[in-house]
Amino acid sequence: MFLRARVKAPAKLNLHLEIGGMRLDGFHELVSLFQAISLSDELEFSRIEGDGIFLEGDFPFPAEENIILKACRLFFETQGFRSGLRIVVEKRIPMGGGLGGGSSDAAATLRALDALFERALSIDALADLGARLGSDVPFFLRAPCAIVAGRGELVEPIAAREDLSFVLVDPLFGVSTKEAYLLLDRERQGEASAAYRFNGGALKDAYYGRIGDWGFFNSFYPHIMGRHPELEEIRRELLESGAGSALMSGSGSTMFGIFSDSLAAQKAAQLQVERGYRAHVGFLLARNEDVILK
């Protein structure tokens, strides 16, 4: 019997994010290219006596609202048993930055509990559970790089590139996903709904081409940038520093640049630090990390 499980929960970038209209279920249609990256939270799960679940970590909200606890309870409920758990989280992914840290933590939790308690659920079964926790969770269970559609539940894994680096720039403020959608809907009122500029095949073809020719965009960006014009200055500086593509991830506020030259990426990050922002350099993930059992 295993007593502990340790797992990394990677952040993600939306290399492209196109938001469509609202569905009957209240969610928005989207077409996106998700890419997991080397920045990650780390979670350790330990079996303990009893059936309580105790969470330790630096979170600026009540533990009861944490998606990690929700994932634990969902797992035990659907598997028909309870167990005592102590969970320690080393949080590195900024919250409210559009990097999917909460969704990734939830996916990592499901993977870790499945391994720790030797349930051997299929990826499809885990992804179905994940979809009940959040739209982005299935991606983190399926692949480090994928074309994502629907409300986020349709995930088509593709091979990730291993020749690129990224720079993240934290502009030192967050954006609520709910508020970003409300803003998008309000400012779009009266606009006719347009066909997607990229479909899955076009996204895949562009991704494997020259990054300067990607032409990817983020539907949220014009609306968020209109209230935070410093984001456009960050984007411009990333491009001037050698990024082939520079965008905002998710609903914001984190900006990122994609580089084919890792040295240029290091210099670009240093420039942003000198300007007073937080910056991080890393690489695109080509495979999911294993759960480590002890």
Secondary structure, 3 states (H helix, E strand, C coil): CCCEEEEEEEEEEEEEEEEEEECCCCCEEEEEEEEEEEEEEEEEEEEECCCCEEEECCCCCCHHHCHHHHHHHHHHHHHCCCCEEEEEEECCCCCCCCCCHHHHHHHHHHHHHHHHCCCCCCHHHHHHHHHCCCCCHHHHHHCCEEEEEECCCEEEECCCCCCCEEEEEECCCCCCHHHHHHHHHHHHCCCCCCCCCCCHHHHHHHHCCCHHHCCCCECCHHHHHCCCCHHHHHHHHHHHCCCCEEEECCCCCCEEEEECCHHHHHHHHHHHHHCCCEEEEEEECCCCCCCEEC
